[in-house]
Amino acid sequence: MKSLLKFISGLFLAVFAVTSEAGPKPAPSVQATPLPYHQVSFEVHGRELTRAHFRPELKRPFLYPVIGPSGRTLTRMGHPHDPVTHSHHNSVWLAHAKVNGVDFWSDGGKGRIVHQRLEKLTDGDDAASATTFNVWIDEAKQQTLLAERRRITVVPKEEGAALIVIDCQLEAKTDVIFGKTPFGFLGVRMAKNIGVRDGGGTIRNSAGGVNEKEVLWKPAKWVDYSGAVTRDVKRREGIAIFDHPHNPNHPCIFHVRDDGWMGASFSFAAPVELANGKTLRLRYGLYVHDTLSTDALESCWREFAKSD
């Protein structure tokens, strides 16, 4: 009996010694931190990259701000020249204008994407994520059309760049048709100083197109919107939208304007049908970066395209 007690005591002391030597773990480099009023802040090395807003009374959840390597925001709330009819331009958002004919895109529509719960937060040295559960409601009929599980993941990259991955799984609660429209599924409203018209910015796509004339209504694997964010016009920062190759109708049609707007339209050319009980997965990347060449953006997209 004494031998057994000595063995147990020795084992406990050994485990305690190892634990003590290990000491407290340092804070993760990338964190998803919950904040009051239904918000989550995504921070890289203590600096906020973006913030998710999902109060249940909102028309739809969104991300704001999206902060570039210089510390300046790259997106804005609302159209710089039409804040009334474009009040739905909330920095970065997901929505669709024709879900069984119901408009979830504009603020005047009868559709509302309602946050139900925050399901999971993860931190780490390589990435951080937040998973939320939402329902898409036709308010005119008080009918739930879709149940959505959305995971937002932040992955830091070299030289202050970062990849924001939006992974959305939509379960149909009735037979659903995403109608033909240029409005949906992902929208981004760039800061005024980055727009081509107001700030002398530049739009590029994976097919070699430049600015609205060559990019609007064209299919592409990615579209980038970049511009000067300081008085140093040579330093340009921007955001590239990556369309995942497993998304419907990839490469998608991009709806992009010289006024600072860009969107990925997965049902532009044809409706997408989703039977009751079936699930549709949509994945988009937002690559937040300093000055990058077209070849570098293509390489970043290829890395994103390999993700599960």
C-alpha positions as CSV (number, residue, x, y, z in Angstrom):
1,M,0.0,0.0,0.0
2,K,2.8,2.4,0.9
3,S,4.5,1.6,-2.4
4,L,1.4,2.4,-4.3
5,L,1.0,5.7,-2.5
6,K,4.6,6.6,-3.2
7,F,4.1,5.8,-6.9
8,I,0.9,8.0,-7.1
9,S,2.6,10.8,-5.2
10,G,5.7,10.7,-7.5
11,L,3.5,10.6,-10.6
12,F,1.6,13.7,-9.4
13,L,4.8,15.6,-8.6
14,A,6.2,14.8,-12.1
15,V,3.0,16.0,-13.8
16,F,3.0,19.2,-11.7
17,A,6.6,19.8,-12.5
18,V,6.0,19.5,-16.2
19,T,3.0,21.8,-16.0
20,S,4.9,24.3,-14.0
21,E,7.8,24.4,-16.4
22,A,5.4,24.9,-19.3
23,G,3.9,28.0,-17.6
24,P,1.0,30.1,-18.9
25,K,0.5,30.1,-22.7
26,P,0.9,33.4,-24.6
27,A,-2.2,35.0,-26.1
28,P,-3.0,33.7,-29.6
29,S,-1.8,35.9,-32.4
30,V,-5.3,35.9,-34.0
31,Q,-8.4,36.4,-31.9
32,A,-12.1,36.6,-32.4
33,T,-13.4,38.6,-29.4
34,P,-17.0,39.0,-28.5
35,L,-18.2,42.6,-27.8
36,P,-21.4,44.2,-26.5
37,Y,-24.4,44.7,-28.8
38,H,-23.9,41.5,-30.9
39,Q,-20.4,42.2,-32.3
40,V,-17.2,40.2,-32.8
41,S,-13.9,41.9,-33.3
42,F,-11.2,40.0,-35.3
43,E,-7.8,41.0,-34.2
44,V,-4.3,40.2,-35.6
45,H,-1.5,40.8,-33.2
46,G,-3.8,43.0,-31.1
47,R,-4.9,45.2,-34.1
48,E,-8.4,45.0,-35.3
49,L,-8.8,43.8,-38.9
50,T,-12.6,43.8,-39.1
51,R,-15.7,43.6,-37.0
52,A,-18.9,41.5,-37.5
53,H,-22.2,43.2,-36.6
54,F,-25.2,40.9,-36.2
55,R,-27.8,42.6,-34.0
56,P,-31.2,40.8,-34.6
57,E,-32.9,44.0,-35.4
58,L,-30.6,44.7,-38.4
59,K,-31.9,44.0,-42.0
60,R,-28.8,41.8,-42.4
61,P,-25.4,41.2,-40.7
62,F,-22.3,42.9,-42.1
63,L,-18.6,43.5,-41.6
64,Y,-17.3,47.0,-40.8
65,P,-14.7,48.3,-40.8
66,V,-12.2,46.4,-42.9
67,I,-8.8,47.8,-42.0
68,G,-5.8,47.7,-44.4
69,P,-2.1,47.3,-43.5
70,S,-1.7,51.0,-43.0
71,G,-4.4,51.1,-40.3
72,R,-6.9,52.9,-42.5
73,T,-10.3,51.5,-43.3
74,L,-10.8,50.3,-46.8
75,T,-14.6,50.1,-46.8
76,R,-17.4,52.5,-45.9
77,M,-21.1,52.5,-44.9
78,G,-23.4,53.8,-47.7
79,H,-22.9,55.1,-51.2
80,P,-20.8,58.3,-51.2
81,H,-23.2,60.1,-53.6
82,D,-26.5,58.4,-52.8
83,P,-26.8,57.6,-49.1
84,V,-30.6,57.3,-49.2
85,T,-31.4,54.7,-51.9
86,H,-28.2,52.9,-51.2
87,S,-28.4,52.7,-47.4
88,H,-28.1,48.9,-47.7
89,H,-24.4,49.3,-48.7
90,N,-23.1,48.2,-45.4
91,S,-19.3,47.8,-46.0
92,V,-19.3,44.0,-46.6
93,W,-22.5,41.9,-46.6
94,L,-24.3,38.8,-47.9
95,A,-27.8,39.0,-49.3
96,H,-29.8,38.3,-52.5
97,A,-32.5,40.3,-54.3
98,K,-34.7,37.4,-55.4
99,V,-35.2,34.5,-53.1
100,N,-38.5,33.1,-54.2
101,G,-39.1,36.7,-55.4
102,V,-38.4,38.2,-52.0
103,D,-35.9,41.0,-51.8
104,F,-33.3,40.5,-49.1
105,W,-30.9,43.0,-50.8
106,S,-32.4,46.5,-50.4
107,D,-33.5,48.1,-47.1
108,G,-37.0,48.5,-48.6
109,G,-37.4,44.8,-49.3
110,K,-39.6,42.3,-47.4
111,G,-36.7,40.0,-46.6
112,R,-34.7,40.1,-43.4
113,I,-31.7,38.0,-42.4
114,V,-32.1,37.6,-38.7
115,H,-29.3,36.5,-36.4
116,Q,-30.3,33.7,-34.0
117,R,-27.2,32.8,-32.0
118,L,-23.4,33.0,-31.9
119,E,-22.4,29.3,-32.0
120,K,-18.6,29.2,-31.8
121,L,-15.4,31.3,-31.4
122,T,-11.9,30.0,-32.1
123,D,-8.5,31.7,-31.6
124,G,-5.1,30.6,-32.7
125,D,-1.7,31.7,-34.0
126,D,-2.7,30.9,-37.6
127,A,-6.4,31.9,-37.7
128,A,-9.5,32.9,-35.8
129,S,-13.1,32.3,-36.6
130,A,-16.7,33.0,-35.5
131,T,-19.7,30.9,-36.4
132,T,-23.2,32.3,-36.4
133,F,-26.7,30.9,-37.1
134,N,-29.2,33.1,-39.1
135,V,-32.6,32.7,-40.6
136,W,-33.8,34.3,-43.9
137,I,-37.4,35.4,-43.3
138,D,-40.1,36.6,-45.7
139,E,-41.6,39.2,-43.4
140,A,-44.7,39.6,-45.6
141,K,-45.7,36.0,-45.0
142,Q,-43.7,35.4,-41.8
143,Q,-42.1,32.4,-43.4
144,T,-38.6,31.2,-43.0
145,L,-37.1,30.4,-46.4
146,L,-33.5,29.6,-45.4
147,A,-31.5,28.6,-42.3
148,E,-27.9,29.8,-42.6
149,R,-24.8,28.8,-40.7
150,R,-22.0,31.4,-41.4
151,R,-18.4,31.0,-40.5
152,I,-16.1,34.0,-40.8
153,T,-12.4,33.1,-40.6
154,V,-9.4,35.5,-40.5
155,V,-6.0,34.3,-41.7
156,P,-3.0,36.6,-41.5
157,K,-0.7,36.7,-44.4
158,E,2.7,38.3,-45.2
159,E,3.5,42.0,-45.0
160,G,0.3,42.9,-43.1
161,A,-2.1,41.3,-45.5
162,A,-4.9,39.1,-44.4
163,L,-7.5,36.7,-45.9
164,I,-11.1,36.9,-44.6
165,V,-13.0,33.7,-45.6
166,I,-16.8,33.8,-45.5
167,D,-18.2,30.2,-45.6
168,C,-22.0,30.1,-45.8
169,Q,-24.2,27.0,-45.7
170,L,-27.8,27.6,-46.6
171,E,-30.5,25.0,-45.8
172,A,-33.8,25.4,-47.7
173,K,-36.8,25.3,-45.4
174,T,-39.0,25.2,-48.5
175,D,-38.3,24.9,-52.2
176,V,-36.2,27.9,-53.0
177,I,-35.2,29.6,-56.2
178,F,-32.5,32.2,-56.3
179,G,-33.7,34.2,-59.2
180,K,-31.6,35.9,-62.0
181,T,-30.2,39.1,-60.6
182,P,-26.9,41.0,-60.4
183,F,-27.6,41.7,-56.7
184,G,-26.3,38.8,-54.7
185,F,-24.6,37.1,-53.1
186,L,-21.6,39.2,-51.8
187,G,-21.4,43.0,-51.8
188,V,-18.5,45.3,-50.9
189,R,-18.6,49.1,-50.7
190,M,-15.1,50.5,-50.9
191,A,-13.9,53.7,-49.2
192,K,-14.5,56.8,-51.2
193,N,-10.8,57.5,-51.6
194,I,-10.3,54.1,-53.2
195,G,-13.0,54.5,-55.9
196,V,-11.9,55.0,-59.5
197,R,-14.1,58.1,-59.9
198,D,-13.4,59.8,-56.5
199,G,-10.0,58.7,-55.6
200,G,-8.2,57.5,-58.7
201,G,-8.3,53.8,-57.7
202,T,-8.0,50.8,-60.0
203,I,-10.2,47.8,-60.6
204,R,-8.5,44.6,-61.9
205,N,-9.8,41.1,-62.6
206,S,-8.3,37.7,-63.3
207,A,-9.0,38.0,-67.0
208,G,-6.8,41.1,-67.4
209,G,-9.7,43.6,-67.4
210,V,-9.1,47.1,-65.9
211,N,-11.8,49.4,-64.4
212,E,-15.6,49.3,-64.9
213,K,-15.6,49.3,-68.7
214,E,-13.6,46.1,-68.9
215,V,-14.8,44.3,-65.7
216,L,-18.5,45.0,-65.4
217,W,-20.7,41.9,-66.2
218,K,-17.6,39.8,-66.9
219,P,-16.9,36.4,-65.4
220,A,-13.8,36.2,-63.3
221,K,-12.1,34.1,-60.6
222,W,-11.3,37.3,-58.7
223,V,-11.7,41.0,-58.8
224,D,-9.5,43.5,-57.0
225,Y,-10.3,47.1,-56.0
226,S,-7.2,49.1,-54.9
227,G,-6.2,52.8,-54.4
228,A,-4.2,55.2,-52.4
229,V,-5.0,55.5,-48.7
230,T,-2.5,58.2,-47.8
231,R,-0.8,61.1,-49.5
232,D,1.8,58.7,-50.7
233,V,0.0,57.8,-54.0
234,K,2.5,55.0,-54.6
235,R,1.3,53.1,-51.6
236,R,-2.0,51.4,-52.6
237,E,-4.1,49.2,-50.6
238,G,-7.2,47.2,-51.5
239,I,-9.5,44.2,-51.2
240,A,-9.8,41.4,-53.7
241,I,-13.0,39.2,-53.9
242,F,-12.1,35.6,-54.5
243,D,-14.8,33.3,-55.9
244,H,-14.4,29.7,-54.8
245,P,-14.3,27.2,-57.6
246,H,-17.0,25.1,-55.9
247,N,-19.5,27.9,-55.9
248,P,-22.4,27.6,-58.4
249,N,-21.7,29.1,-61.8
250,H,-17.9,29.7,-61.1
251,P,-16.3,31.8,-62.3
252,C,-19.1,34.2,-61.3
253,I,-20.2,37.4,-63.0
254,F,-18.9,40.5,-61.2
255,H,-21.0,43.6,-60.8
256,V,-18.4,46.4,-60.4
257,R,-18.5,50.1,-60.7
258,D,-16.0,53.0,-60.8
259,D,-17.9,54.6,-57.8
260,G,-16.3,52.1,-55.4
261,W,-18.8,49.2,-55.5
262,M,-18.1,45.6,-56.3
263,G,-20.2,42.4,-55.9
264,A,-20.1,38.8,-56.8
265,S,-23.3,37.6,-58.6
266,F,-23.7,33.8,-58.6
267,S,-27.2,33.8,-60.2
268,F,-26.7,36.6,-62.7
269,A,-27.1,34.4,-65.8
270,A,-29.5,31.7,-64.6
271,P,-31.6,30.9,-61.5
272,V,-30.2,28.5,-58.8
273,E,-32.7,26.1,-57.4
274,L,-32.5,24.6,-53.9
275,A,-35.0,21.9,-52.9
276,N,-36.6,21.8,-49.5
277,G,-34.1,20.3,-47.0
278,K,-31.1,20.6,-49.3
279,T,-28.0,22.7,-48.5
280,L,-26.1,25.1,-50.7
281,R,-22.6,26.1,-49.7
282,L,-21.0,29.4,-50.8
283,R,-17.5,30.5,-50.1
284,Y,-15.8,33.8,-50.8
285,G,-12.5,35.2,-49.8
286,L,-11.7,38.9,-49.2
287,Y,-7.9,39.4,-49.6
288,V,-6.9,42.6,-47.7
289,H,-3.5,43.8,-49.0
290,D,-0.9,46.4,-49.6
291,T,0.4,46.9,-53.2
292,L,0.1,43.6,-55.1
293,S,0.8,42.6,-58.7
294,T,-1.7,40.8,-60.8
295,D,0.5,37.7,-60.7
296,A,0.6,37.8,-56.9
297,L,-3.2,38.1,-56.6
298,E,-3.6,35.1,-58.9
299,S,-1.2,33.1,-56.7
300,C,-3.3,34.1,-53.6
301,W,-6.5,33.0,-55.3
302,R,-5.0,29.6,-56.2
303,E,-4.1,29.0,-52.6
304,F,-7.6,30.0,-51.6
305,A,-9.1,27.7,-54.3
306,K,-7.4,24.7,-52.7
307,S,-9.3,25.1,-49.4
308,D,-11.9,22.5,-48.5
